[in-house]
Structures are given as structure tokens and as C-alpha cells.
Amino acid sequence: MTRRYLPGATIGLMGSGQLGRMFAVAARRMGYRVHIFSPEKDTPAGQLADREVTGAYEDETAVRDFAKRLDLLTFEFENIPRQTIDWCADECVVRPAGSILHIAQNRLREKDFLTAAGIPVASYRAVRSASELAAAIQEIKTPAILKSAAFGYDGKGQRLIEHADDLDEIWRERPGDELILERAVDFEKEVSIIVARGPDGSMVTFPVCENLHRNHILDVTVAPARVSEEIEKSGADLARAVAEKMELVGLLAVEMFLQRDGDLLVNELAPRPHNSGHWTIEGCATSQFEQHLRAVCGLPLGSTEILRPSAMANLLGDLWQAGEPNWPGALRVEGVHLHLYGKRQPRPRRKMGHLTALAPSAEAAIEAVTKARDALELPAE
């Protein structure tokens, strides 16, 4: 029988940003102790943890000492060195497994895994030289997107290639040495599904949510997504298939493109809570953060029933350029909730917080959360 980790156990978290902060809130509410490890001090997650440890991920002594004090270790983000995860696994239970993070932290490994599992993805090719780039363009055609294989997010390390006549310049300005060229998908919507899987193989999926981007950064997420029941079902089936193939224990966000012909293509995986799941804190019977905790601890998985249609809007550091945002103005909008992440320095494109609005319909929720965010830039009354 798989061991369960009950309230009172000590849960360790690698990473200390906003995802860790919201996970810590859920874990402490349920009676767990939370220890945080990251290279920085006074972090969003560390501010709410029982213990914050500052150290380098490459410091074996510090990492092992941290892990020895835990019952269970999990992750806020996937880009943790593989060696660090192996050190932790020697000292305590690690969920999800390091092999899953290893897949998700590299786009080539991720696409190869999905392809081998029979999961539909956009056409892609590995690119490690100028000649491989030229050959890949010949096969995939344009438009295509050249991406760094590792450490890319929010549009970083990506370049759209619309014509094949400037490849020399593109190669000179490449965003890394290990690259992937992907066919640019003419999609109708980007959607994501979060699936939770326990150590006993039990699984639940959250409702499909619809993601709206601005400047390559997630801007607004709305749930339920404005898609058919057929799309909802096929998306959930794909998410469960990926989690099953990975032998996941924990949470997995599966980002997908809904093509204009109604077919879904899997774009990216994140084996952790995800920006597109923040709406679940107020809008769902079980938040994604509590669900991740339940899954890794071997507890029964919670209901994913939508309580009300919800929309989440990211708050970037750009909002602070003219001074402190007008918080009262935003909170006057009915059904709006504010989450700030405790980050000291607002910078352009930096995620500082989010708003969530609950309303009678998806459209009304989008309208409310957009109105509230717009009010942040108005003069305070």
C-alpha cells in the first residue's frame, strides 16, 4: 500500500516564487509544515513558509541537509538541475519523479516523449547547426518558430521565421545552441487542462480553460473555455493519457492548440501548478494548489467542479510605472479578488500578482476582470 503523508508532515518545495507561495498557503491551511529551498532570500514562498533555506541548487551539502529534514519534496518549477533532484531522492520521497522534470525542462525531450507516446504535436525538428536549420525549414516550411530547447518561457528564446531567405542572419542571432524548429500553428484558441494523478493511479482533470495572450505572456484565462463538449472531452482524454504515460504523481498542466478543424495539438507540459490554473482558488471546489498537495501526499483527490465561471488576469510590473496601482478602484468591481505575490521590485513583464473575477458567464467574468485591471491605472478617488 502506498504511504500517505498526512497533515503534520513536513513538505519541502524547490523554488520560491508565486506558485510556491500559493502552494504554501494551501498546505499550511491543511496543517502541513512547509520548507522552501531557493538561491534567494525573502522570497514570495519563503515569506509564508515555516522555514526558508537559501542556497545554490549546485551545493550538494546544502541540498542534502535540506532534504533530510523533509517527509516529502515537490517542486514549484521544473528547471531544477537533475543532479539536485537525485541528491534529494537519496534523502526523502520526491514527487513528481525527477525523470518527469527532466522531460519537461527541455522542449526536444518533451516533444520526443509526446511523439513516442502517440500524442499529437506540431511538426518539429532538432536544430544544432546552420545546415540543420536550412534542412528543417525545407521540411517544415514557413511560417515556423525557432526556439531554444531549454529555459524558454513567456516567449523568451523564440523567433518567428516567416521567410527562408534570411537564415544566415537568423542563425547568427539564434537564442542558443540546442534549438527546436516548430511549425507555426494557425490555431483558433489556446487552451490548457490541468490533470492530477495520485500514487495509486487515480486521476481527475480540471475543466478546460481558455488562455488569451499579450506579447507572448499569458494575459487572461477564462473557465470554462468557450469550446464544445466534444473538445472538452478530447482535451481531458489527452491530458490523462500524458499523465498516465509519464506515471505522474502530482499535477500536470497540458497546454494545447485548438486548430481550426477542431483537432487538438499538445504544445507544452508543466508538471506543477500553472499560471492558467490560478482561477481555481476562488472558482473551483478544489484549487490546483490543494490538488497538487493531495496528489503528492497520496490523499483522495478533490472535486474539480466549477463553482462559478471565472476569469484570471495577470498583473505585470508595468502597472507600477506611474506609481502605486489603484487597488480600491479594482476591488469596487463586483466578484473580483486580488492576489499579490510579495515581490519587492516591480519590473516590466514581471508577474507581480493577479486578479480573479467570478460572474454568471465566461464573457461576464472576462469583462469584470478586465474592468478591474483597467481601474488599476486610473487615479485613486
C-alpha positions as YAML, in Angstrom:
chain: A
units: angstrom
residues:
- id: 1
  name: MET
  ca: [0.00, 0.00, 0.00]
- id: 2
  name: THR
  ca: [1.32, 3.45, -0.94]
- id: 3
  name: ARG
  ca: [2.25, 5.54, 2.07]
- id: 4
  name: ARG
  ca: [0.17, 8.64, 2.72]
- id: 5
  name: TYR
  ca: [1.63, 11.86, 4.10]
- id: 6
  name: LEU
  ca: [-0.93, 13.26, 6.49]
- id: 7
  name: PRO
  ca: [-1.33, 16.77, 7.94]
- id: 8
  name: GLY
  ca: [1.57, 17.49, 10.25]
- id: 9
  name: ALA
  ca: [4.13, 16.13, 7.79]
- id: 10
  name: THR
  ca: [6.90, 18.41, 6.50]
- id: 11
  name: ILE
  ca: [6.67, 19.18, 2.79]
- id: 12
  name: GLY
  ca: [9.71, 20.64, 1.03]
- id: 13
  name: LEU
  ca: [9.49, 22.82, -2.04]
- id: 14
  name: MET
  ca: [12.23, 23.53, -4.55]
- id: 15
  name: GLY
  ca: [11.64, 27.04, -5.88]
- id: 16
  name: SER
  ca: [10.24, 30.05, -4.11]
- id: 17
  name: GLY
  ca: [8.11, 32.19, -6.43]
- id: 18
  name: GLN
  ca: [4.39, 32.86, -6.56]
- id: 19
  name: LEU
  ca: [3.44, 29.27, -7.35]
- id: 20
  name: GLY
  ca: [5.27, 28.16, -4.20]
- id: 21
  name: ARG
  ca: [3.60, 30.95, -2.23]
- id: 22
  name: MET
  ca: [0.10, 29.82, -3.16]
- id: 23
  name: PHE
  ca: [1.06, 26.18, -2.57]
- id: 24
  name: ALA
  ca: [2.33, 27.12, 0.90]
- id: 25
  name: VAL
  ca: [-0.99, 28.81, 1.69]
- id: 26
  name: ALA
  ca: [-2.91, 25.64, 0.77]
- id: 27
  name: ALA
  ca: [-0.50, 23.34, 2.61]
- id: 28
  name: ARG
  ca: [-0.39, 25.33, 5.83]
- id: 29
  name: ARG
  ca: [-4.17, 25.70, 5.83]
- id: 30
  name: MET
  ca: [-4.36, 21.89, 5.79]
- id: 31
  name: GLY
  ca: [-1.91, 21.57, 8.68]
- id: 32
  name: TYR
  ca: [1.35, 20.75, 6.88]
- id: 33
  name: ARG
  ca: [4.72, 22.30, 7.59]
- id: 34
  name: VAL
  ca: [6.39, 23.85, 4.55]
- id: 35
  name: HIS
  ca: [10.14, 24.25, 3.98]
- id: 36
  name: ILE
  ca: [11.41, 26.25, 1.00]
- id: 37
  name: PHE
  ca: [14.79, 25.97, -0.76]
- id: 38
  name: SER
  ca: [15.99, 28.53, -3.31]
- id: 39
  name: PRO
  ca: [19.01, 30.70, -4.12]
- id: 40
  name: GLU
  ca: [17.24, 33.87, -2.89]
- id: 41
  name: LYS
  ca: [16.12, 35.32, 0.44]
- id: 42
  name: ASP
  ca: [12.79, 36.84, 1.48]
- id: 43
  name: THR
  ca: [11.01, 35.21, -1.43]
- id: 44
  name: PRO
  ca: [7.28, 35.11, -2.22]
- id: 45
  name: ALA
  ca: [7.06, 31.50, -0.99]
- id: 46
  name: GLY
  ca: [9.59, 31.94, 1.81]
- id: 47
  name: GLN
  ca: [7.52, 34.74, 3.36]
- id: 48
  name: LEU
  ca: [4.77, 32.22, 4.13]
- id: 49
  name: ALA
  ca: [6.83, 29.10, 4.83]
- id: 50
  name: ASP
  ca: [7.74, 27.58, 8.18]
- id: 51
  name: ARG
  ca: [11.38, 27.56, 7.09]
- id: 52
  name: GLU
  ca: [13.20, 29.26, 4.22]
- id: 53
  name: VAL
  ca: [16.61, 27.88, 3.26]
- id: 54
  name: THR
  ca: [18.85, 29.91, 0.98]
- id: 55
  name: GLY
  ca: [21.41, 28.02, -1.05]
- id: 56
  name: ALA
  ca: [22.61, 27.13, -4.52]
- id: 57
  name: TYR
  ca: [20.98, 24.20, -6.29]
- id: 58
  name: GLU
  ca: [24.52, 23.01, -7.06]
- id: 59
  name: ASP
  ca: [25.53, 22.93, -3.36]
- id: 60
  name: GLU
  ca: [25.28, 19.22, -2.54]
- id: 61
  name: THR
  ca: [25.80, 19.64, 1.20]
- id: 62
  name: ALA
  ca: [23.08, 22.31, 1.49]
- id: 63
  name: VAL
  ca: [20.65, 20.38, -0.69]
- id: 64
  name: ARG
  ca: [21.09, 17.09, 1.18]
- id: 65
  name: ASP
  ca: [20.80, 18.80, 4.56]
- id: 66
  name: PHE
  ca: [17.55, 20.43, 3.42]
- id: 67
  name: ALA
  ca: [16.10, 17.16, 2.11]
- id: 68
  name: LYS
  ca: [16.99, 15.17, 5.23]
- id: 69
  name: ARG
  ca: [14.55, 17.25, 7.28]
- id: 70
  name: LEU
  ca: [11.60, 16.53, 4.98]
- id: 71
  name: ASP
  ca: [8.97, 13.84, 4.70]
- id: 72
  name: LEU
  ca: [8.30, 14.70, 1.05]
- id: 73
  name: LEU
  ca: [9.76, 17.02, -1.59]
- id: 74
  name: THR
  ca: [7.93, 18.60, -4.52]
- id: 75
  name: PHE
  ca: [8.60, 21.45, -6.96]
- id: 76
  name: GLU
  ca: [7.41, 24.90, -7.90]
- id: 77
  name: PHE
  ca: [9.08, 24.86, -11.30]
- id: 78
  name: GLU
  ca: [10.74, 22.23, -13.43]
- id: 79
  name: ASN
  ca: [14.12, 23.79, -14.24]
- id: 80
  name: ILE
  ca: [15.97, 22.26, -11.29]
- id: 81
  name: PRO
  ca: [19.30, 20.56, -12.13]
- id: 82
  name: ARG
  ca: [18.90, 16.80, -12.46]
- id: 83
  name: GLN
  ca: [21.76, 16.20, -10.02]
- id: 84
  name: THR
  ca: [19.96, 18.30, -7.39]
- id: 85
  name: ILE
  ca: [16.85, 16.14, -7.70]
- id: 86
  name: ASP
  ca: [18.93, 12.96, -7.42]
- id: 87
  name: TRP
  ca: [20.55, 14.22, -4.21]
- id: 88
  name: CYS
  ca: [17.11, 14.90, -2.77]
- id: 89
  name: ALA
  ca: [15.80, 11.49, -3.83]
- id: 90
  name: ASP
  ca: [18.57, 9.87, -1.78]
- id: 91
  name: GLU
  ca: [17.25, 11.60, 1.35]
- id: 92
  name: CYS
  ca: [13.44, 11.71, 1.03]
- id: 93
  name: VAL
  ca: [10.47, 10.90, -1.19]
- id: 94
  name: VAL
  ca: [10.37, 13.10, -4.32]
- id: 95
  name: ARG
  ca: [7.14, 13.71, -6.26]
- id: 96
  name: PRO
  ca: [6.83, 14.10, -9.18]
- id: 97
  name: ALA
  ca: [9.83, 11.98, -10.13]
- id: 98
  name: GLY
  ca: [12.99, 13.62, -11.40]
- id: 99
  name: SER
  ca: [12.58, 11.82, -14.72]
- id: 100
  name: ILE
  ca: [9.37, 13.78, -15.35]
- id: 101
  name: LEU
  ca: [11.04, 17.11, -14.66]
- id: 102
  name: HIS
  ca: [13.92, 16.05, -16.92]
- id: 103
  name: ILE
  ca: [11.46, 15.61, -19.80]
- id: 104
  name: ALA
  ca: [9.59, 18.85, -19.20]
- id: 105
  name: GLN
  ca: [12.65, 21.11, -18.87]
- id: 106
  name: ASN
  ca: [13.74, 20.56, -22.48]
- id: 107
  name: ARG
  ca: [11.45, 21.12, -25.47]
- id: 108
  name: LEU
  ca: [13.15, 18.48, -27.60]
- id: 109
  name: ARG
  ca: [12.88, 15.80, -24.92]
- id: 110
  name: GLU
  ca: [9.29, 16.85, -24.31]
- id: 111
  name: LYS
  ca: [8.29, 16.65, -27.98]
- id: 112
  name: ASP
  ca: [10.14, 13.35, -28.45]
- id: 113
  name: PHE
  ca: [8.34, 11.90, -25.41]
- id: 114
  name: LEU
  ca: [4.93, 13.05, -26.64]
- id: 115
  name: THR
  ca: [5.56, 11.74, -30.15]
- id: 116
  name: ALA
  ca: [6.66, 8.34, -28.84]
- id: 117
  name: ALA
  ca: [3.52, 8.24, -26.68]
- id: 118
  name: GLY
  ca: [1.29, 8.87, -29.70]
- id: 119
  name: ILE
  ca: [0.23, 12.34, -28.50]
- id: 120
  name: PRO
  ca: [-0.40, 14.82, -31.37]
- id: 121
  name: VAL
  ca: [2.10, 17.72, -31.59]
- id: 122
  name: ALA
  ca: [3.05, 20.25, -34.27]
- id: 123
  name: SER
  ca: [5.75, 19.17, -36.71]
- id: 124
  name: TYR
  ca: [9.22, 19.86, -35.30]
- id: 125
  name: ARG
  ca: [12.90, 19.23, -35.93]
- id: 126
  name: ALA
  ca: [16.01, 19.42, -33.77]
- id: 127
  name: VAL
  ca: [18.40, 22.18, -34.89]
- id: 128
  name: ARG
  ca: [22.06, 22.32, -33.80]
- id: 129
  name: SER
  ca: [23.72, 23.87, -36.85]
- id: 130
  name: ALA
  ca: [23.03, 26.26, -39.72]
- id: 131
  name: SER
  ca: [22.73, 23.35, -42.12]
- id: 132
  name: GLU
  ca: [20.19, 21.61, -39.86]
- id: 133
  name: LEU
  ca: [18.19, 24.84, -39.72]
- id: 134
  name: ALA
  ca: [18.11, 25.06, -43.53]
- id: 135
  name: ALA
  ca: [17.09, 21.39, -43.80]
- id: 136
  name: ALA
  ca: [14.39, 21.79, -41.15]
- id: 137
  name: ILE
  ca: [12.92, 24.80, -42.97]
- id: 138
  name: GLN
  ca: [12.82, 22.77, -46.16]
- id: 139
  name: GLU
  ca: [10.78, 20.07, -44.42]
- id: 140
  name: ILE
  ca: [8.52, 22.12, -42.15]
- id: 141
  name: LYS
  ca: [8.20, 25.21, -44.38]
- id: 142
  name: THR
  ca: [7.38, 28.69, -43.13]
- id: 143
  name: PRO
  ca: [5.98, 30.18, -41.02]
- id: 144
  name: ALA
  ca: [7.89, 28.35, -38.31]
- id: 145
  name: ILE
  ca: [9.18, 29.20, -34.85]
- id: 146
  name: LEU
  ca: [12.79, 28.69, -33.78]
- id: 147
  name: LYS
  ca: [13.02, 28.10, -30.03]
- id: 148
  name: SER
  ca: [15.73, 27.39, -27.52]
- id: 149
  name: ALA
  ca: [15.32, 23.82, -26.31]
- id: 150
  name: ALA
  ca: [15.77, 24.77, -22.66]
- id: 151
  name: PHE
  ca: [14.80, 27.57, -20.26]
- id: 152
  name: GLY
  ca: [12.29, 29.26, -22.53]
- id: 153
  name: TYR
  ca: [9.02, 30.69, -21.18]
- id: 154
  name: ASP
  ca: [6.74, 33.68, -21.72]
- id: 155
  name: GLY
  ca: [8.02, 33.98, -25.29]
- id: 156
  name: LYS
  ca: [11.69, 34.12, -24.30]
- id: 157
  name: GLY
  ca: [14.18, 32.37, -26.57]
- id: 158
  name: GLN
  ca: [11.81, 32.29, -29.56]
- id: 159
  name: ARG
  ca: [11.87, 33.73, -33.06]
- id: 160
  name: LEU
  ca: [9.21, 33.58, -35.75]
- id: 161
  name: ILE
  ca: [10.60, 32.72, -39.20]
- id: 162
  name: GLU
  ca: [8.30, 33.95, -41.96]
- id: 163
  name: HIS
  ca: [10.70, 33.70, -44.89]
- id: 164
  name: ALA
  ca: [13.52, 31.31, -45.70]
- id: 165
  name: ASP
  ca: [15.79, 33.92, -47.30]
- id: 166
  name: ASP
  ca: [17.32, 35.34, -44.11]
- id: 167
  name: LEU
  ca: [18.52, 32.14, -42.44]
- id: 168
  name: ASP
  ca: [22.15, 33.31, -42.12]
- id: 169
  name: GLU
  ca: [21.09, 36.28, -40.01]
- id: 170
  name: ILE
  ca: [18.66, 34.13, -38.01]
- id: 171
  name: TRP
  ca: [21.39, 31.62, -37.26]
- id: 172
  name: ARG
  ca: [23.81, 34.34, -36.15]
- id: 173
  name: GLU
  ca: [21.17, 35.70, -33.76]
- id: 174
  name: ARG
  ca: [19.98, 32.28, -32.57]
- id: 175
  name: PRO
  ca: [18.72, 32.05, -28.97]
- id: 176
  name: GLY
  ca: [21.02, 29.17, -28.02]
- id: 177
  name: ASP
  ca: [22.99, 26.22, -29.33]
- id: 178
  name: GLU
  ca: [20.38, 23.50, -28.83]
- id: 179
  name: LEU
  ca: [17.28, 24.57, -30.71]
- id: 180
  name: ILE
  ca: [13.98, 23.24, -31.98]
- id: 181
  name: LEU
  ca: [12.11, 24.40, -35.06]
- id: 182
  name: GLU
  ca: [8.34, 24.00, -34.84]
- id: 183
  name: ARG
  ca: [5.64, 24.59, -37.39]
- id: 184
  name: ALA
  ca: [3.70, 27.74, -36.56]
- id: 185
  name: VAL
  ca: [0.18, 26.55, -35.80]
- id: 186
  name: ASP
  ca: [-2.75, 28.58, -37.14]
- id: 187
  name: PHE
  ca: [-4.93, 27.90, -34.13]
- id: 188
  name: GLU
  ca: [-8.37, 29.07, -33.12]
- id: 189
  name: LYS
  ca: [-7.69, 29.09, -29.38]
- id: 190
  name: GLU
  ca: [-5.01, 28.12, -26.90]
- id: 191
  name: VAL
  ca: [-6.46, 26.00, -24.11]
- id: 192
  name: SER
  ca: [-4.98, 24.20, -21.15]
- id: 193
  name: ILE
  ca: [-6.06, 21.32, -18.97]
- id: 194
  name: ILE
  ca: [-4.64, 20.53, -15.55]
- id: 195
  name: VAL
  ca: [-4.68, 16.88, -14.55]
- id: 196
  name: ALA
  ca: [-3.88, 15.45, -11.12]
- id: 197
  name: ARG
  ca: [-2.72, 11.88, -10.59]
- id: 198
  name: GLY
  ca: [-2.15, 10.16, -7.27]
- id: 199
  name: PRO
  ca: [0.37, 7.41, -6.47]
- id: 200
  name: ASP
  ca: [-2.44, 4.84, -6.75]
- id: 201
  name: GLY
  ca: [-3.15, 5.89, -10.34]
- id: 202
  name: SER
  ca: [-6.35, 7.79, -9.56]
- id: 203
  name: MET
  ca: [-6.83, 10.83, -11.80]
- id: 204
  name: VAL
  ca: [-9.04, 13.90, -12.10]
- id: 205
  name: THR
  ca: [-8.93, 16.73, -14.64]
- id: 206
  name: PHE
  ca: [-9.89, 20.33, -14.13]
- id: 207
  name: PRO
  ca: [-12.24, 21.86, -16.71]
- id: 208
  name: VAL
  ca: [-10.65, 23.12, -19.91]
- id: 209
  name: CYS
  ca: [-9.65, 26.75, -19.61]
- id: 210
  name: GLU
  ca: [-9.07, 29.21, -22.43]
- id: 211
  name: ASN
  ca: [-5.90, 31.30, -22.50]
- id: 212
  name: LEU
  ca: [-5.55, 34.75, -24.03]
- id: 213
  name: HIS
  ca: [-2.02, 36.09, -24.51]
- id: 214
  name: ARG
  ca: [-0.50, 39.53, -24.89]
- id: 215
  name: ASN
  ca: [3.11, 39.95, -26.03]
- id: 216
  name: HIS
  ca: [3.75, 36.21, -25.57]
- id: 217
  name: ILE
  ca: [2.72, 36.33, -21.87]
- id: 218
  name: LEU
  ca: [-0.49, 34.83, -20.55]
- id: 219
  name: ASP
  ca: [-2.84, 37.77, -20.09]
- id: 220
  name: VAL
  ca: [-6.27, 36.36, -19.23]
- id: 221
  name: THR
  ca: [-7.51, 32.84, -18.53]
- id: 222
  name: VAL
  ca: [-11.22, 32.05, -18.54]
- id: 223
  name: ALA
  ca: [-13.00, 28.92, -17.35]
- id: 224
  name: PRO
  ca: [-14.97, 27.22, -18.59]
- id: 225
  name: ALA
  ca: [-13.39, 27.57, -22.02]
- id: 226
  name: ARG
  ca: [-15.77, 28.53, -24.78]
- id: 227
  name: VAL
  ca: [-15.48, 25.18, -26.56]
- id: 228
  name: SER
  ca: [-17.79, 22.27, -27.34]
- id: 229
  name: GLU
  ca: [-18.36, 19.29, -25.05]
- id: 230
  name: GLU
  ca: [-16.52, 17.18, -27.63]
- id: 231
  name: ILE
  ca: [-13.40, 19.37, -27.36]
- id: 232
  name: GLU
  ca: [-13.69, 19.31, -23.57]
- id: 233
  name: LYS
  ca: [-13.73, 15.52, -23.58]
- id: 234
  name: SER
  ca: [-10.93, 15.02, -26.12]
- id: 235
  name: GLY
  ca: [-8.73, 17.51, -24.27]
- id: 236
  name: ALA
  ca: [-9.28, 15.75, -20.94]
- id: 237
  name: ASP
  ca: [-8.54, 12.40, -22.58]
- id: 238
  name: LEU
  ca: [-5.24, 13.74, -23.96]
- id: 239
  name: ALA
  ca: [-4.22, 15.17, -20.58]
- id: 240
  name: ARG
  ca: [-4.96, 11.90, -18.81]
- id: 241
  name: ALA
  ca: [-3.05, 9.95, -21.46]
- id: 242
  name: VAL
  ca: [0.05, 12.12, -20.96]
- id: 243
  name: ALA
  ca: [-0.14, 11.80, -17.16]
- id: 244
  name: GLU
  ca: [-0.55, 8.02, -17.45]
- id: 245
  name: LYS
  ca: [2.41, 7.66, -19.83]
- id: 246
  name: MET
  ca: [4.58, 9.75, -17.50]
- id: 247
  name: GLU
  ca: [3.46, 7.79, -14.43]
- id: 248
  name: LEU
  ca: [2.90, 11.19, -12.89]
- id: 249
  name: VAL
  ca: [2.35, 11.71, -9.19]
- id: 250
  name: GLY
  ca: [1.27, 15.30, -8.72]
- id: 251
  name: LEU
  ca: [-0.14, 17.94, -11.03]
- id: 252
  name: LEU
  ca: [0.43, 18.41, -14.76]
- id: 253
  name: ALA
  ca: [-0.64, 21.37, -16.89]
- id: 254
  name: VAL
  ca: [-1.06, 20.45, -20.54]
- id: 255
  name: GLU
  ca: [-1.15, 23.42, -22.92]
- id: 256
  name: MET
  ca: [-2.85, 22.73, -26.25]
- id: 257
  name: PHE
  ca: [-3.69, 24.44, -29.52]
- id: 258
  name: LEU
  ca: [-7.25, 24.06, -30.76]
- id: 259
  name: GLN
  ca: [-6.87, 24.05, -34.51]
- id: 260
  name: ARG
  ca: [-9.50, 25.48, -36.83]
- id: 261
  name: ASP
  ca: [-10.51, 21.97, -37.90]
- id: 262
  name: GLY
  ca: [-11.34, 21.11, -34.28]
- id: 263
  name: ASP
  ca: [-8.29, 18.93, -33.61]
- id: 264
  name: LEU
  ca: [-6.05, 19.49, -30.59]
- id: 265
  name: LEU
  ca: [-2.25, 19.62, -30.59]
- id: 266
  name: VAL
  ca: [-0.28, 19.46, -27.35]
- id: 267
  name: ASN
  ca: [2.15, 22.38, -27.12]
- id: 268
  name: GLU
  ca: [3.86, 22.31, -23.71]
- id: 269
  name: LEU
  ca: [3.83, 20.46, -20.39]
- id: 270
  name: ALA
  ca: [4.37, 21.76, -16.87]
- id: 271
  name: PRO
  ca: [4.49, 19.14, -14.07]
- id: 272
  name: ARG
  ca: [3.39, 21.56, -11.34]
- id: 273
  name: PRO
  ca: [0.71, 24.17, -10.63]
- id: 274
  name: HIS
  ca: [0.36, 26.57, -13.55]
- id: 275
  name: ASN
  ca: [-0.48, 30.21, -14.23]
- id: 276
  name: SER
  ca: [-3.60, 29.15, -16.13]
- id: 277
  name: GLY
  ca: [-4.93, 27.39, -13.01]
- id: 278
  name: HIS
  ca: [-4.96, 30.37, -10.65]
- id: 279
  name: TRP
  ca: [-8.71, 30.85, -11.20]
- id: 280
  name: THR
  ca: [-9.30, 27.60, -9.29]
- id: 281
  name: ILE
  ca: [-8.56, 29.27, -5.94]
- id: 282
  name: GLU
  ca: [-11.96, 31.00, -5.92]
- id: 283
  name: GLY
  ca: [-13.68, 29.40, -8.90]
- id: 284
  name: CYS
  ca: [-13.35, 25.68, -8.24]
- id: 285
  name: ALA
  ca: [-14.31, 23.31, -5.43]
- id: 286
  name: THR
  ca: [-10.60, 22.39, -5.05]
- id: 287
  name: SER
  ca: [-7.78, 24.75, -6.01]
- id: 288
  name: GLN
  ca: [-4.93, 23.48, -8.15]
- id: 289
  name: PHE
  ca: [-2.57, 24.06, -5.21]
- id: 290
  name: GLU
  ca: [-4.58, 21.93, -2.80]
- id: 291
  name: GLN
  ca: [-4.96, 19.32, -5.54]
- id: 292
  name: HIS
  ca: [-1.20, 19.14, -6.06]
- id: 293
  name: LEU
  ca: [-0.76, 18.68, -2.31]
- id: 294
  name: ARG
  ca: [-3.41, 15.96, -2.19]
- id: 295
  name: ALA
  ca: [-1.83, 14.14, -5.14]
- id: 296
  name: VAL
  ca: [1.76, 14.10, -3.90]
- id: 297
  name: CYS
  ca: [0.68, 13.19, -0.36]
- id: 298
  name: GLY
  ca: [-1.45, 10.27, -1.54]
- id: 299
  name: LEU
  ca: [-4.72, 11.76, -0.27]
- id: 300
  name: PRO
  ca: [-8.06, 11.40, -2.09]
- id: 301
  name: LEU
  ca: [-8.22, 13.86, -4.98]
- id: 302
  name: GLY
  ca: [-10.66, 16.74, -4.63]
- id: 303
  name: SER
  ca: [-13.68, 17.72, -6.69]
- id: 304
  name: THR
  ca: [-12.94, 19.84, -9.78]
- id: 305
  name: GLU
  ca: [-16.46, 21.22, -10.08]
- id: 306
  name: ILE
  ca: [-16.62, 24.84, -11.25]
- id: 307
  name: LEU
  ca: [-18.40, 26.94, -8.64]
- id: 308
  name: ARG
  ca: [-18.92, 29.90, -10.98]
- id: 309
  name: PRO
  ca: [-17.45, 30.95, -14.34]
- id: 310
  name: SER
  ca: [-14.12, 32.65, -13.62]
- id: 311
  name: ALA
  ca: [-11.52, 34.79, -15.35]
- id: 312
  name: MET
  ca: [-7.97, 35.48, -14.15]
- id: 313
  name: ALA
  ca: [-5.87, 38.44, -15.32]
- id: 314
  name: ASN
  ca: [-2.14, 38.67, -14.69]
- id: 315
  name: LEU
  ca: [-0.75, 41.85, -13.12]
- id: 316
  name: LEU
  ca: [2.66, 42.70, -14.56]
- id: 317
  name: GLY
  ca: [5.21, 45.15, -13.19]
- id: 318
  name: ASP
  ca: [4.34, 47.60, -15.96]
- id: 319
  name: LEU
  ca: [1.29, 48.63, -13.89]
- id: 320
  name: TRP
  ca: [3.59, 50.29, -11.32]
- id: 321
  name: GLN
  ca: [5.30, 52.62, -13.81]
- id: 322
  name: ALA
  ca: [3.06, 55.55, -12.86]
- id: 323
  name: GLY
  ca: [3.12, 54.75, -9.15]
- id: 324
  name: GLU
  ca: [1.08, 52.51, -6.84]
- id: 325
  name: PRO
  ca: [-1.87, 50.94, -8.67]
- id: 326
  name: ASN
  ca: [-5.39, 51.96, -7.67]
- id: 327
  name: TRP
  ca: [-6.31, 48.90, -5.58]
- id: 328
  name: PRO
  ca: [-9.62, 50.31, -4.26]
- id: 329
  name: GLY
  ca: [-10.72, 51.02, -7.83]
- id: 330
  name: ALA
  ca: [-10.18, 47.41, -8.87]
- id: 331
  name: LEU
  ca: [-11.85, 45.97, -5.78]
- id: 332
  name: ARG
  ca: [-15.00, 48.00, -6.36]
- id: 333
  name: VAL
  ca: [-15.79, 45.69, -9.26]
- id: 334
  name: GLU
  ca: [-18.21, 43.03, -8.04]
- id: 335
  name: GLY
  ca: [-16.85, 39.50, -7.81]
- id: 336
  name: VAL
  ca: [-13.16, 40.49, -8.04]
- id: 337
  name: HIS
  ca: [-10.40, 39.03, -5.84]
- id: 338
  name: LEU
  ca: [-6.83, 40.34, -5.53]
- id: 339
  name: HIS
  ca: [-3.68, 38.25, -5.17]
- id: 340
  name: LEU
  ca: [-0.27, 39.90, -4.76]
- id: 341
  name: TYR
  ca: [2.90, 37.84, -4.64]
- id: 342
  name: GLY
  ca: [5.08, 39.77, -2.20]
- id: 343
  name: LYS
  ca: [7.71, 40.75, -4.76]
- id: 344
  name: ARG
  ca: [9.61, 43.87, -3.76]
- id: 345
  name: GLN
  ca: [10.63, 45.20, -7.16]
- id: 346
  name: PRO
  ca: [8.04, 45.69, -9.93]
- id: 347
  name: ARG
  ca: [9.69, 45.34, -13.34]
- id: 348
  name: PRO
  ca: [8.17, 45.38, -16.82]
- id: 349
  name: ARG
  ca: [6.80, 41.94, -17.78]
- id: 350
  name: ARG
  ca: [7.39, 40.60, -14.26]
- id: 351
  name: LYS
  ca: [4.36, 38.81, -12.80]
- id: 352
  name: MET
  ca: [3.51, 40.68, -9.59]
- id: 353
  name: GLY
  ca: [0.05, 39.32, -8.90]
- id: 354
  name: HIS
  ca: [-3.31, 38.51, -10.44]
- id: 355
  name: LEU
  ca: [-6.99, 39.35, -10.27]
- id: 356
  name: THR
  ca: [-9.77, 36.79, -10.43]
- id: 357
  name: ALA
  ca: [-13.39, 37.64, -11.23]
- id: 358
  name: LEU
  ca: [-16.39, 35.35, -10.74]
- id: 359
  name: ALA
  ca: [-19.52, 36.04, -12.75]
- id: 360
  name: PRO
  ca: [-22.62, 34.36, -14.23]
- id: 361
  name: SER
  ca: [-20.86, 33.61, -17.56]
- id: 362
  name: ALA
  ca: [-17.39, 33.36, -19.04]
- id: 363
  name: GLU
  ca: [-17.94, 36.55, -21.02]
- id: 364
  name: ALA
  ca: [-19.12, 38.45, -17.95]
- id: 365
  name: ALA
  ca: [-16.11, 37.21, -15.98]
- id: 366
  name: ILE
  ca: [-13.71, 38.44, -18.69]
- id: 367
  name: GLU
  ca: [-15.50, 41.79, -18.73]
- id: 368
  name: ALA
  ca: [-15.29, 42.13, -14.93]
- id: 369
  name: VAL
  ca: [-11.63, 41.17, -14.58]
- id: 370
  name: THR
  ca: [-10.65, 43.45, -17.47]
- id: 371
  name: LYS
  ca: [-12.61, 46.34, -15.97]
- id: 372
  name: ALA
  ca: [-10.93, 45.79, -12.61]
- id: 373
  name: ARG
  ca: [-7.45, 45.69, -14.11]
- id: 374
  name: ASP
  ca: [-8.14, 48.83, -16.15]
- id: 375
  name: ALA
  ca: [-9.21, 50.58, -12.95]
- id: 376
  name: LEU
  ca: [-5.73, 49.97, -11.50]
- id: 377
  name: GLU
  ca: [-4.35, 52.58, -13.90]
- id: 378
  name: LEU
  ca: [-6.96, 55.24, -13.06]
- id: 379
  name: PRO
  ca: [-6.36, 57.96, -10.44]
- id: 380
  name: ALA
  ca: [-7.50, 56.95, -6.97]
- id: 381
  name: GLU
  ca: [-10.63, 58.72, -5.80]
...
